[in-house]
Amino acid sequence: MNSLPPRSSQVCVVVIGYNDAAHVADAVRSALAQGPAVREVIAVDDCSDDESPEILRRLAADEPRLKVVLRDTNSGGCGSPRNDGIDACASPYVMFLDSDDLLPPGAVDALLTAATEHRTEVTAGLCVRVELPSGREVAWQPELYDVPAIVERPQDRPRLVHDTLCVNKLYETDFLRAHAIRFPEGRFIYEDFVFTARVLAAAPRIALISNTVYRWHVRRSAAKLSISLDRSGIANWKARMEAHRQVVDILLGAGEKRLARAARAKFLDHGLRMYTKELGARSPEYRREWWDLTRAYLRTFDTADFELAPAPGRVIGRVVMASPDPVDLPRLQQVAARPARLTPPYPRTGSGTPVWSADLPQVTLEHLLVRPMRLLPLAVDAELRPRARASVLSLRLHELYGRVAAAEPTYVDVELRARNGGRCGLRRTAAWAPAQGSGGTASWTADVLLDLAALDRGVWDLRIRLRFADGTTRDTTGQATAGAPGLRPRILPHRRRGVLLVRPYATTAANLAVRVAPGVRAAGGVVRGRLKRLFGPG
């Protein structure tokens, strides 16, 4: 264990990059700006053919703490450059930084102070995902970092398997070397999954701190997505399953059965739900192969793995296992959403047991009869009809095996929140009225009047809180009604800007959102599109 004073220069920051001349200097500077606690910054360039090597050379000429490692061949992944950094590290502690991300001020001091005070081999802090260019920030696995803690052994905190990132952690260098912990070499997309499993399998003492120590920049609009964000091809799903398979094997090989089971439950709740939610955007060929591959992998799970997972991922996995062919994909996508929604129908067996469908009665849903109202996958259809004075948001709440009627829905609180920053733009409350849904099933409806002209330019997400007579609530989203007239863009008069373009749309998860753009220029595109449809091109 290291016993040097916490403020001495003890940390090596390994920065890796490939063809990222636009960002690598900012990443390196954010590491150097951490102050005297950083003994060295090792920038490993993975054989870039842009200006990255020259930028790093110029930075190193003015900064003695910066060492540049230029690889002769491109590895195709992130593991090999990080391993080069570990090999070159001459400091007691090491951490990792990608060339398009940043270390916030004070990150290294916070991690190093905790590591030296508590004598831990691994120290981890909060990572914040920053969606660019919007700037929206989302904390990564905040449940782990809400309260600082010392974990004597990873098996004492199984949720550690949920944080598969390597970049928000400070590692004792001798610990990594003593246990031969390295990243997979070459083009291995989810290399940090395997690295993290190897770390946990070595049973380190871990400090968890609440400080934000890493800013992960997510550039979904980039010309070339990062290799982990590009999920459009089936190869990405294969890579994810292979990485997860290795994670489980590593943990089982170390005798960490509890962690291995937690990793499988996490796969159902996170990976499976994320990719299921995106199936609507994939080709029939992709869906067919995805379904077959997923069924084959889920056969390696046992009943206890499924039982440990939260209900949405568990249900999706059981439906996939029950059907040899892709089935009910739109409905599965709704269950995969966060929060989950279970859309009609709601069949039962002859004995009254709730089931997924008449075709898959083996997938039972008994948990819905006892699950707390605040966690039920209640479905609310939403249609926004923009109008000149007051736009109308029409909502329909569906019954769910008698649970909604028993709780007696009273009111619904509606918010439109800015996707960039989460600011509330509009908040309204309406009362539910009993109605009938399709097939004569019970439902409740509410019409909410909204002044969309009060919204600023941007994208606004619909947030719903359902209120019941017994005082319970359920927070959810509204499912955009497919094919509804309200999903067409509308041009409305605006008090200050003349006109207002309002474009309701369905997100990837089929949630209702609305894009607002004031001004004549914004409306012009809609007018031109309508003229083209009327008179044809040219």
TIMIKOL-319907 format. One record per residue (C-alpha): residue number from 1; residue in three letters; x, y, z. Coordinates in steps of 0.1 Angstrom, whole numbers. Example, Ala and Ser with C-alpha at 12.3 -4.5 7.8 and 13.67 -1.06 7.14 Angstrom:
<atom 1, 'ala', <123, -45, 78>>
<atom 2, 'ser', <137, -11, 71>>
REM end
This chain:
<atom 1, 'met', <0, 0, 0>>
<atom 2, 'asn', <11, 35, -7>>
<atom 3, 'ser', <18, 58, 23>>
<atom 4, 'leu', <30, 90, 6>>
<atom 5, 'pro', <14, 123, 16>>
<atom 6, 'pro', <-18, 129, -4>>
<atom 7, 'arg', <-6, 162, -19>>
<atom 8, 'ser', <26, 148, -34>>
<atom 9, 'ser', <29, 140, -71>>
<atom 10, 'gln', <16, 105, -72>>
<atom 11, 'val', <-8, 102, -102>>
<atom 12, 'cys', <-3, 93, -138>>
<atom 13, 'val', <-31, 102, -162>>
<atom 14, 'val', <-31, 80, -194>>
<atom 15, 'val', <-48, 99, -223>>
<atom 16, 'ile', <-56, 78, -253>>
<atom 17, 'gly', <-67, 90, -288>>
<atom 18, 'tyr', <-70, 83, -324>>
<atom 19, 'asn', <-76, 109, -351>>
<atom 20, 'asp', <-90, 133, -326>>
<atom 21, 'ala', <-70, 165, -333>>
<atom 22, 'ala', <-100, 186, -325>>
<atom 23, 'his', <-102, 175, -289>>
<atom 24, 'val', <-70, 158, -277>>
<atom 25, 'ala', <-53, 191, -266>>
<atom 26, 'asp', <-83, 200, -243>>
<atom 27, 'ala', <-82, 165, -227>>
<atom 28, 'val', <-45, 167, -220>>
<atom 29, 'arg', <-47, 202, -206>>
<atom 30, 'ser', <-76, 191, -183>>
<atom 31, 'ala', <-53, 165, -169>>
<atom 32, 'leu', <-23, 188, -165>>
<atom 33, 'ala', <-46, 214, -149>>
<atom 34, 'gln', <-52, 190, -120>>
<atom 35, 'gly', <-21, 205, -103>>
<atom 36, 'pro', <8, 190, -85>>
<atom 37, 'ala', <-9, 157, -76>>
<atom 38, 'val', <-4, 147, -113>>
<atom 39, 'arg', <32, 135, -116>>
<atom 40, 'glu', <29, 126, -153>>
<atom 41, 'val', <4, 126, -182>>
<atom 42, 'ile', <11, 99, -208>>
<atom 43, 'ala', <-6, 106, -241>>
<atom 44, 'val', <-8, 75, -262>>
<atom 45, 'asp', <-17, 81, -299>>
<atom 46, 'asp', <-30, 50, -317>>
<atom 47, 'cys', <-12, 57, -350>>
<atom 48, 'ser', <-33, 87, -360>>
<atom 49, 'asp', <-31, 101, -395>>
<atom 50, 'asp', <-44, 135, -386>>
<atom 51, 'glu', <-26, 163, -368>>
<atom 52, 'ser', <-28, 146, -334>>
<atom 53, 'pro', <8, 135, -331>>
<atom 54, 'glu', <21, 170, -340>>
<atom 55, 'ile', <-3, 186, -315>>
<atom 56, 'leu', <9, 163, -287>>
<atom 57, 'arg', <46, 170, -296>>
<atom 58, 'arg', <40, 208, -293>>
<atom 59, 'leu', <23, 204, -260>>
<atom 60, 'ala', <51, 182, -247>>
<atom 61, 'ala', <77, 207, -257>>
<atom 62, 'asp', <63, 232, -232>>
<atom 63, 'glu', <53, 207, -205>>
<atom 64, 'pro', <78, 184, -189>>
<atom 65, 'arg', <51, 163, -172>>
<atom 66, 'leu', <37, 153, -206>>
<atom 67, 'lys', <51, 121, -222>>
<atom 68, 'val', <40, 112, -257>>
<atom 69, 'val', <38, 75, -269>>
<atom 70, 'leu', <32, 71, -307>>
<atom 71, 'arg', <21, 37, -317>>
<atom 72, 'asp', <34, 23, -350>>
<atom 73, 'thr', <2, 5, -359>>
<atom 74, 'asn', <-35, 12, -351>>
<atom 75, 'ser', <-49, -12, -326>>
<atom 76, 'gly', <-86, -7, -336>>
<atom 77, 'gly', <-97, -3, -301>>
<atom 78, 'cys', <-90, 14, -267>>
<atom 79, 'gly', <-74, -15, -248>>
<atom 80, 'ser', <-40, -16, -264>>
<atom 81, 'pro', <-32, 21, -260>>
<atom 82, 'arg', <-43, 20, -223>>
<atom 83, 'asn', <-21, -10, -217>>
<atom 84, 'asp', <8, 9, -233>>
<atom 85, 'gly', <0, 37, -208>>
<atom 86, 'ile', <1, 13, -178>>
<atom 87, 'asp', <34, -1, -190>>
<atom 88, 'ala', <49, 34, -193>>
<atom 89, 'cys', <35, 46, -159>>
<atom 90, 'ala', <61, 55, -133>>
<atom 91, 'ser', <36, 67, -106>>
<atom 92, 'pro', <20, 50, -77>>
<atom 93, 'tyr', <-15, 56, -91>>
<atom 94, 'val', <-29, 56, -126>>
<atom 95, 'met', <-62, 67, -141>>
<atom 96, 'phe', <-75, 69, -177>>
<atom 97, 'leu', <-89, 97, -199>>
<atom 98, 'asp', <-102, 95, -234>>
<atom 99, 'ser', <-91, 122, -259>>
<atom 100, 'asp', <-127, 136, -264>>
<atom 101, 'asp', <-135, 138, -226>>
<atom 102, 'leu', <-124, 160, -197>>
<atom 103, 'leu', <-113, 158, -161>>
<atom 104, 'pro', <-132, 185, -141>>
<atom 105, 'pro', <-111, 207, -118>>
<atom 106, 'gly', <-102, 190, -85>>
<atom 107, 'ala', <-110, 154, -97>>
<atom 108, 'val', <-75, 140, -91>>
<atom 109, 'asp', <-72, 157, -57>>
<atom 110, 'ala', <-105, 142, -46>>
<atom 111, 'leu', <-97, 107, -57>>
<atom 112, 'leu', <-61, 108, -44>>
<atom 113, 'thr', <-71, 121, -10>>
<atom 114, 'ala', <-97, 93, -5>>
<atom 115, 'ala', <-72, 67, -18>>
<atom 116, 'thr', <-44, 77, 6>>
<atom 117, 'glu', <-66, 84, 36>>
<atom 118, 'his', <-84, 51, 33>>
<atom 119, 'arg', <-56, 30, 18>>
<atom 120, 'thr', <-77, 17, -10>>
<atom 121, 'glu', <-65, 0, -41>>
<atom 122, 'val', <-93, 14, -62>>
<atom 123, 'thr', <-111, 48, -57>>
<atom 124, 'ala', <-141, 57, -78>>
<atom 125, 'gly', <-161, 89, -82>>
<atom 126, 'leu', <-191, 101, -102>>
<atom 127, 'cys', <-190, 103, -140>>
<atom 128, 'val', <-213, 128, -157>>
<atom 129, 'arg', <-224, 121, -193>>
<atom 130, 'val', <-226, 153, -213>>
<atom 131, 'glu', <-248, 151, -244>>
<atom 132, 'leu', <-234, 174, -271>>
<atom 133, 'pro', <-242, 198, -286>>
<atom 134, 'ser', <-272, 202, -263>>
<atom 135, 'gly', <-251, 202, -231>>
<atom 136, 'arg', <-276, 180, -212>>
<atom 137, 'glu', <-260, 163, -183>>
<atom 138, 'val', <-269, 129, -169>>
<atom 139, 'ala', <-251, 113, -139>>
<atom 140, 'trp', <-238, 78, -146>>
<atom 141, 'gln', <-248, 52, -119>>
<atom 142, 'pro', <-255, 79, -93>>
<atom 143, 'glu', <-269, 54, -68>>
<atom 144, 'leu', <-233, 42, -62>>
<atom 145, 'tyr', <-219, 76, -54>>
<atom 146, 'asp', <-247, 94, -35>>
<atom 147, 'val', <-231, 86, -2>>
<atom 148, 'pro', <-193, 82, 2>>
<atom 149, 'ala', <-184, 46, 13>>
<atom 150, 'ile', <-156, 22, 18>>
<atom 151, 'val', <-162, -13, 3>>
<atom 152, 'glu', <-140, -39, 20>>
<atom 153, 'arg', <-148, -65, -7>>
<atom 154, 'pro', <-167, -60, -40>>
<atom 155, 'gln', <-190, -89, -31>>
<atom 156, 'asp', <-203, -66, -3>>
<atom 157, 'arg', <-217, -42, -29>>
<atom 158, 'pro', <-229, -62, -60>>
<atom 159, 'arg', <-241, -31, -77>>
<atom 160, 'leu', <-205, -23, -84>>
<atom 161, 'val', <-209, -44, -116>>
<atom 162, 'his', <-232, -17, -130>>
<atom 163, 'asp', <-204, 8, -132>>
<atom 164, 'thr', <-184, -7, -161>>
<atom 165, 'leu', <-164, 24, -168>>
<atom 166, 'cys', <-127, 25, -162>>
<atom 167, 'val', <-123, 63, -165>>
<atom 168, 'asn', <-139, 75, -133>>
<atom 169, 'lys', <-115, 55, -111>>
<atom 170, 'leu', <-80, 59, -96>>
<atom 171, 'tyr', <-61, 26, -95>>
<atom 172, 'glu', <-30, 17, -74>>
<atom 173, 'thr', <-5, 9, -101>>
<atom 174, 'asp', <12, -20, -81>>
<atom 175, 'phe', <-23, -35, -76>>
<atom 176, 'leu', <-29, -37, -113>>
<atom 177, 'arg', <6, -51, -119>>
<atom 178, 'ala', <5, -76, -91>>
<atom 179, 'his', <-27, -91, -104>>
<atom 180, 'ala', <-17, -88, -141>>
<atom 181, 'ile', <-48, -67, -147>>
<atom 182, 'arg', <-49, -54, -183>>
<atom 183, 'phe', <-73, -45, -210>>
<atom 184, 'pro', <-82, -69, -239>>
<atom 185, 'glu', <-59, -61, -268>>
<atom 186, 'gly', <-68, -51, -303>>
<atom 187, 'arg', <-103, -43, -316>>
<atom 188, 'phe', <-124, -53, -286>>
<atom 189, 'ile', <-153, -28, -283>>
<atom 190, 'tyr', <-163, -32, -247>>
<atom 191, 'glu', <-128, -35, -233>>
<atom 192, 'asp', <-137, -17, -201>>
<atom 193, 'phe', <-163, -43, -192>>
<atom 194, 'val', <-136, -70, -191>>
<atom 195, 'phe', <-110, -48, -174>>
<atom 196, 'thr', <-135, -39, -146>>
<atom 197, 'ala', <-144, -75, -141>>
<atom 198, 'arg', <-107, -84, -137>>
<atom 199, 'val', <-104, -56, -112>>
<atom 200, 'leu', <-134, -68, -91>>
<atom 201, 'ala', <-122, -104, -93>>
<atom 202, 'ala', <-90, -94, -76>>
<atom 203, 'ala', <-111, -83, -46>>
<atom 204, 'pro', <-97, -48, -40>>
<atom 205, 'arg', <-106, -25, -12>>
<atom 206, 'ile', <-126, 3, -28>>
<atom 207, 'ala', <-135, 39, -18>>
<atom 208, 'leu', <-165, 55, -34>>
<atom 209, 'ile', <-167, 93, -33>>
<atom 210, 'ser', <-196, 117, -43>>
<atom 211, 'asn', <-174, 141, -62>>
<atom 212, 'thr', <-177, 144, -100>>
<atom 213, 'val', <-144, 132, -113>>
<atom 214, 'tyr', <-151, 127, -151>>
<atom 215, 'arg', <-170, 144, -179>>
<atom 216, 'trp', <-179, 119, -206>>
<atom 217, 'his', <-188, 137, -238>>
<atom 218, 'val', <-214, 119, -259>>
<atom 219, 'arg', <-213, 132, -295>>
<atom 220, 'arg', <-242, 114, -312>>
<atom 221, 'ser', <-242, 138, -341>>
<atom 222, 'ala', <-205, 133, -349>>
<atom 223, 'ala', <-196, 123, -385>>
<atom 224, 'lys', <-181, 91, -370>>
<atom 225, 'leu', <-195, 77, -338>>
<atom 226, 'ser', <-173, 62, -312>>
<atom 227, 'ile', <-171, 24, -316>>
<atom 228, 'ser', <-193, 17, -285>>
<atom 229, 'leu', <-220, 43, -295>>
<atom 230, 'asp', <-223, 29, -330>>
<atom 231, 'arg', <-250, 3, -324>>
<atom 232, 'ser', <-265, 2, -359>>
<atom 233, 'gly', <-249, -31, -369>>
<atom 234, 'ile', <-254, -65, -354>>
<atom 235, 'ala', <-216, -68, -348>>
<atom 236, 'asn', <-220, -43, -319>>
<atom 237, 'trp', <-245, -66, -302>>
<atom 238, 'lys', <-223, -96, -307>>
<atom 239, 'ala', <-194, -77, -292>>
<atom 240, 'arg', <-214, -67, -262>>
<atom 241, 'met', <-226, -102, -255>>
<atom 242, 'glu', <-190, -116, -259>>
<atom 243, 'ala', <-177, -90, -235>>
<atom 244, 'his', <-205, -98, -210>>
<atom 245, 'arg', <-198, -135, -214>>
<atom 246, 'gln', <-161, -129, -205>>
<atom 247, 'val', <-172, -108, -175>>
<atom 248, 'val', <-193, -136, -161>>
<atom 249, 'asp', <-165, -162, -167>>
<atom 250, 'ile', <-139, -140, -150>>
<atom 251, 'leu', <-161, -135, -119>>
<atom 252, 'leu', <-171, -171, -117>>
<atom 253, 'gly', <-134, -181, -121>>
<atom 254, 'ala', <-126, -160, -91>>
<atom 255, 'gly', <-153, -176, -70>>
<atom 256, 'glu', <-174, -144, -71>>
<atom 257, 'lys', <-208, -161, -78>>
<atom 258, 'arg', <-228, -132, -63>>
<atom 259, 'leu', <-211, -107, -86>>
<atom 260, 'ala', <-215, -129, -116>>
<atom 261, 'arg', <-253, -132, -109>>
<atom 262, 'ala', <-255, -95, -104>>
<atom 263, 'ala', <-237, -90, -138>>
<atom 264, 'arg', <-263, -112, -155>>
<atom 265, 'ala', <-291, -93, -139>>
<atom 266, 'lys', <-275, -61, -151>>
<atom 267, 'phe', <-273, -74, -186>>
<atom 268, 'leu', <-311, -80, -186>>
<atom 269, 'asp', <-319, -46, -171>>
<atom 270, 'his', <-295, -25, -191>>
<atom 271, 'gly', <-280, -40, -222>>
<atom 272, 'leu', <-311, -61, -232>>
<atom 273, 'arg', <-335, -32, -226>>
<atom 274, 'met', <-313, -6, -245>>
<atom 275, 'tyr', <-310, -27, -276>>
<atom 276, 'thr', <-347, -38, -275>>
<atom 277, 'lys', <-358, -2, -274>>
<atom 278, 'glu', <-339, 4, -307>>
<atom 279, 'leu', <-353, -26, -326>>
<atom 280, 'gly', <-379, -4, -343>>
<atom 281, 'ala', <-351, 14, -362>>
<atom 282, 'arg', <-334, -18, -374>>
<atom 283, 'ser', <-340, -39, -405>>
<atom 284, 'pro', <-359, -71, -405>>
<atom 285, 'glu', <-327, -90, -411>>
<atom 286, 'tyr', <-311, -73, -381>>
<atom 287, 'arg', <-341, -82, -359>>
<atom 288, 'arg', <-341, -118, -370>>
<atom 289, 'glu', <-304, -123, -362>>
<atom 290, 'trp', <-306, -102, -330>>
<atom 291, 'trp', <-335, -124, -318>>
<atom 292, 'asp', <-316, -157, -325>>
<atom 293, 'leu', <-284, -145, -309>>
<atom 294, 'thr', <-301, -132, -279>>
<atom 295, 'arg', <-321, -164, -274>>
<atom 296, 'ala', <-290, -184, -276>>
<atom 297, 'tyr', <-272, -163, -250>>
<atom 298, 'leu', <-301, -161, -226>>
<atom 299, 'arg', <-302, -199, -225>>
<atom 300, 'thr', <-269, -197, -204>>
<atom 301, 'phe', <-288, -178, -177>>
<atom 302, 'asp', <-306, -196, -149>>
<atom 303, 'thr', <-339, -189, -131>>
<atom 304, 'ala', <-321, -171, -103>>
<atom 305, 'asp', <-305, -147, -128>>
<atom 306, 'phe', <-339, -137, -141>>
<atom 307, 'glu', <-354, -134, -107>>
<atom 308, 'leu', <-327, -110, -96>>
<atom 309, 'ala', <-333, -86, -125>>
<atom 310, 'pro', <-359, -58, -124>>
<atom 311, 'ala', <-392, -67, -139>>
<atom 312, 'pro', <-389, -50, -173>>
<atom 313, 'gly', <-357, -67, -184>>
<atom 314, 'arg', <-369, -100, -169>>
<atom 315, 'val', <-401, -99, -189>>
<atom 316, 'ile', <-383, -90, -222>>
<atom 317, 'gly', <-359, -119, -217>>
<atom 318, 'arg', <-387, -144, -210>>
<atom 319, 'val', <-406, -133, -241>>
<atom 320, 'val', <-375, -137, -263>>
<atom 321, 'met', <-369, -171, -247>>
<atom 322, 'ala', <-405, -182, -252>>
<atom 323, 'ser', <-408, -174, -289>>
<atom 324, 'pro', <-386, -188, -317>>
<atom 325, 'asp', <-395, -159, -339>>
<atom 326, 'pro', <-394, -121, -333>>
<atom 327, 'val', <-428, -112, -318>>
<atom 328, 'asp', <-446, -82, -303>>
<atom 329, 'leu', <-416, -58, -310>>
<atom 330, 'pro', <-436, -25, -306>>
<atom 331, 'arg', <-449, -38, -272>>
<atom 332, 'leu', <-414, -50, -261>>
<atom 333, 'gln', <-400, -16, -270>>
<atom 334, 'gln', <-425, 0, -246>>
<atom 335, 'val', <-415, -23, -218>>
<atom 336, 'ala', <-378, -15, -225>>
<atom 337, 'ala', <-385, 23, -222>>
<atom 338, 'arg', <-376, 41, -190>>
<atom 339, 'pro', <-400, 42, -172>>
<atom 340, 'ala', <-414, 10, -186>>
<atom 341, 'arg', <-449, 9, -201>>
<atom 342, 'leu', <-470, -22, -208>>
<atom 343, 'thr', <-495, -14, -235>>
<atom 344, 'pro', <-527, -33, -242>>
<atom 345, 'pro', <-540, -60, -244>>
<atom 346, 'tyr', <-539, -74, -209>>
<atom 347, 'pro', <-550, -111, -212>>
<atom 348, 'arg', <-554, -136, -184>>
<atom 349, 'thr', <-554, -174, -183>>
<atom 350, 'gly', <-586, -193, -174>>
<atom 351, 'ser', <-575, -192, -138>>
<atom 352, 'gly', <-571, -155, -138>>
<atom 353, 'thr', <-532, -153, -140>>
<atom 354, 'pro', <-520, -122, -160>>
<atom 355, 'val', <-499, -133, -190>>
<atom 356, 'trp', <-480, -116, -218>>
<atom 357, 'ser', <-503, -127, -246>>
<atom 358, 'ala', <-527, -155, -256>>
<atom 359, 'asp', <-499, -168, -278>>
<atom 360, 'leu', <-473, -168, -250>>
<atom 361, 'pro', <-492, -178, -218>>
<atom 362, 'gln', <-460, -193, -204>>
<atom 363, 'val', <-448, -157, -198>>
<atom 364, 'thr', <-467, -149, -167>>
<atom 365, 'leu', <-470, -114, -152>>
<atom 366, 'glu', <-482, -122, -116>>
<atom 367, 'his', <-459, -96, -102>>
<atom 368, 'leu', <-482, -69, -116>>
<atom 369, 'leu', <-509, -79, -91>>
<atom 370, 'val', <-487, -70, -61>>
<atom 371, 'arg', <-462, -45, -75>>
<atom 372, 'pro', <-464, -10, -58>>
<atom 373, 'met', <-484, 16, -79>>
<atom 374, 'arg', <-453, 38, -81>>
<atom 375, 'leu', <-435, 10, -100>>
<atom 376, 'leu', <-463, -3, -122>>
<atom 377, 'pro', <-457, -1, -160>>
<atom 378, 'leu', <-488, 20, -166>>
<atom 379, 'ala', <-495, 31, -202>>
<atom 380, 'val', <-506, 66, -211>>
<atom 381, 'asp', <-514, 75, -247>>
<atom 382, 'ala', <-507, 111, -255>>
<atom 383, 'glu', <-517, 133, -285>>
<atom 384, 'leu', <-508, 170, -288>>
<atom 385, 'arg', <-530, 191, -311>>
<atom 386, 'pro', <-514, 225, -316>>
<atom 387, 'arg', <-539, 253, -319>>
<atom 388, 'ala', <-536, 291, -323>>
<atom 389, 'arg', <-548, 300, -288>>
<atom 390, 'ala', <-546, 270, -265>>
<atom 391, 'ser', <-531, 237, -277>>
<atom 392, 'val', <-548, 205, -265>>
<atom 393, 'leu', <-529, 176, -250>>
<atom 394, 'ser', <-552, 146, -249>>
<atom 395, 'leu', <-542, 117, -225>>
<atom 396, 'arg', <-556, 82, -221>>
<atom 397, 'leu', <-547, 61, -191>>
<atom 398, 'his', <-552, 24, -196>>
<atom 399, 'glu', <-564, -1, -170>>
<atom 400, 'leu', <-538, -27, -159>>
<atom 401, 'tyr', <-554, -59, -145>>
<atom 402, 'gly', <-577, -39, -122>>
<atom 403, 'arg', <-549, -21, -104>>
<atom 404, 'val', <-558, 14, -118>>
<atom 405, 'ala', <-595, 12, -109>>
<atom 406, 'ala', <-587, -1, -74>>
<atom 407, 'ala', <-564, 29, -68>>
<atom 408, 'glu', <-589, 54, -83>>
<atom 409, 'pro', <-571, 79, -105>>
<atom 410, 'thr', <-579, 114, -97>>
<atom 411, 'tyr', <-556, 140, -113>>
<atom 412, 'val', <-527, 141, -137>>
<atom 413, 'asp', <-498, 166, -135>>
<atom 414, 'val', <-483, 175, -168>>
<atom 415, 'glu', <-449, 191, -174>>
<atom 416, 'leu', <-430, 201, -205>>
<atom 417, 'arg', <-393, 200, -196>>
<atom 418, 'ala', <-364, 213, -217>>
<atom 419, 'arg', <-343, 185, -229>>
<atom 420, 'asn', <-313, 208, -226>>
<atom 421, 'gly', <-310, 214, -189>>
<atom 422, 'gly', <-343, 200, -177>>
<atom 423, 'arg', <-360, 234, -170>>
<atom 424, 'cys', <-397, 233, -167>>
<atom 425, 'gly', <-415, 253, -194>>
<atom 426, 'leu', <-451, 245, -187>>
<atom 427, 'arg', <-469, 228, -158>>
<atom 428, 'arg', <-506, 220, -157>>
<atom 429, 'thr', <-530, 197, -138>>
<atom 430, 'ala', <-562, 181, -150>>
<atom 431, 'ala', <-588, 157, -137>>
<atom 432, 'trp', <-593, 122, -151>>
<atom 433, 'ala', <-627, 112, -165>>
<atom 434, 'pro', <-638, 75, -168>>
<atom 435, 'ala', <-639, 62, -204>>
<atom 436, 'gln', <-637, 30, -223>>
<atom 437, 'gly', <-607, 17, -241>>
<atom 438, 'ser', <-605, -6, -271>>
<atom 439, 'gly', <-623, -39, -266>>
<atom 440, 'gly', <-645, -24, -239>>
<atom 441, 'thr', <-617, -22, -213>>
<atom 442, 'ala', <-617, 5, -187>>
<atom 443, 'ser', <-596, 37, -193>>
<atom 444, 'trp', <-595, 73, -181>>
<atom 445, 'thr', <-591, 104, -203>>
<atom 446, 'ala', <-580, 140, -196>>
<atom 447, 'asp', <-576, 170, -219>>
<atom 448, 'val', <-549, 195, -208>>
<atom 449, 'leu', <-547, 231, -223>>
<atom 450, 'leu', <-512, 243, -231>>
<atom 451, 'asp', <-499, 277, -242>>
<atom 452, 'leu', <-470, 265, -265>>
<atom 453, 'ala', <-462, 301, -273>>
<atom 454, 'ala', <-448, 304, -238>>
<atom 455, 'leu', <-420, 279, -247>>
<atom 456, 'asp', <-385, 289, -258>>
<atom 457, 'arg', <-368, 275, -288>>
<atom 458, 'gly', <-357, 239, -283>>
<atom 459, 'val', <-370, 204, -276>>
<atom 460, 'trp', <-394, 198, -248>>
<atom 461, 'asp', <-401, 164, -233>>
<atom 462, 'leu', <-435, 154, -218>>
<atom 463, 'arg', <-434, 143, -182>>
<atom 464, 'ile', <-465, 129, -164>>
<atom 465, 'arg', <-474, 123, -128>>
<atom 466, 'leu', <-504, 102, -122>>
<atom 467, 'arg', <-523, 108, -89>>
<atom 468, 'phe', <-546, 84, -71>>
<atom 469, 'ala', <-572, 86, -44>>
<atom 470, 'asp', <-550, 68, -18>>
<atom 471, 'gly', <-523, 94, -22>>
<atom 472, 'thr', <-499, 73, -43>>
<atom 473, 'thr', <-483, 86, -75>>
<atom 474, 'arg', <-466, 72, -105>>
<atom 475, 'asp', <-442, 92, -127>>
<atom 476, 'thr', <-442, 82, -163>>
<atom 477, 'thr', <-441, 95, -199>>
<atom 478, 'gly', <-468, 97, -226>>
<atom 479, 'gln', <-467, 73, -256>>
<atom 480, 'ala', <-471, 92, -288>>
<atom 481, 'thr', <-502, 80, -306>>
<atom 482, 'ala', <-490, 64, -338>>
<atom 483, 'gly', <-504, 80, -370>>
<atom 484, 'ala', <-522, 107, -350>>
<atom 485, 'pro', <-528, 140, -368>>
<atom 486, 'gly', <-511, 157, -338>>
<atom 487, 'leu', <-477, 144, -350>>
<atom 488, 'arg', <-478, 167, -380>>
<atom 489, 'pro', <-459, 200, -377>>
<atom 490, 'arg', <-481, 231, -373>>
<atom 491, 'ile', <-474, 268, -379>>
<atom 492, 'leu', <-491, 290, -352>>
<atom 493, 'pro', <-492, 328, -347>>
<atom 494, 'his', <-468, 341, -322>>
<atom 495, 'arg', <-470, 373, -302>>
<atom 496, 'arg', <-434, 384, -306>>
<atom 497, 'arg', <-419, 365, -335>>
<atom 498, 'gly', <-449, 365, -359>>
<atom 499, 'val', <-452, 327, -363>>
<atom 500, 'leu', <-442, 296, -343>>
<atom 501, 'leu', <-433, 262, -357>>
<atom 502, 'val', <-445, 234, -334>>
<atom 503, 'arg', <-434, 199, -343>>
<atom 504, 'pro', <-447, 171, -321>>
<atom 505, 'tyr', <-428, 138, -326>>
<atom 506, 'ala', <-422, 104, -312>>
<atom 507, 'thr', <-388, 97, -297>>
<atom 508, 'thr', <-369, 64, -301>>
<atom 509, 'ala', <-388, 51, -271>>
<atom 510, 'ala', <-421, 63, -286>>
<atom 511, 'asn', <-424, 91, -260>>
<atom 512, 'leu', <-442, 123, -270>>
<atom 513, 'ala', <-419, 153, -273>>
<atom 514, 'val', <-423, 186, -291>>
<atom 515, 'arg', <-398, 208, -310>>
<atom 516, 'val', <-405, 245, -309>>
<atom 517, 'ala', <-389, 271, -332>>
<atom 518, 'pro', <-402, 307, -334>>
<atom 519, 'gly', <-398, 329, -365>>
<atom 520, 'val', <-405, 329, -402>>
<atom 521, 'arg', <-374, 311, -411>>
<atom 522, 'ala', <-383, 280, -390>>
<atom 523, 'ala', <-418, 279, -406>>
<atom 524, 'gly', <-405, 283, -441>>
<atom 525, 'gly', <-392, 247, -443>>
<atom 526, 'val', <-427, 233, -435>>
<atom 527, 'val', <-444, 256, -461>>
<atom 528, 'arg', <-419, 245, -488>>
<atom 529, 'gly', <-424, 209, -479>>
<atom 530, 'arg', <-462, 212, -482>>
<atom 531, 'leu', <-459, 230, -516>>
<atom 532, 'lys', <-436, 202, -529>>
<atom 533, 'arg', <-461, 176, -519>>
<atom 534, 'leu', <-489, 195, -536>>
<atom 535, 'phe', <-472, 204, -568>>
<atom 536, 'gly', <-442, 181, -570>>
<atom 537, 'pro', <-405, 189, -572>>
<atom 538, 'gly', <-393, 217, -594>>
REM end
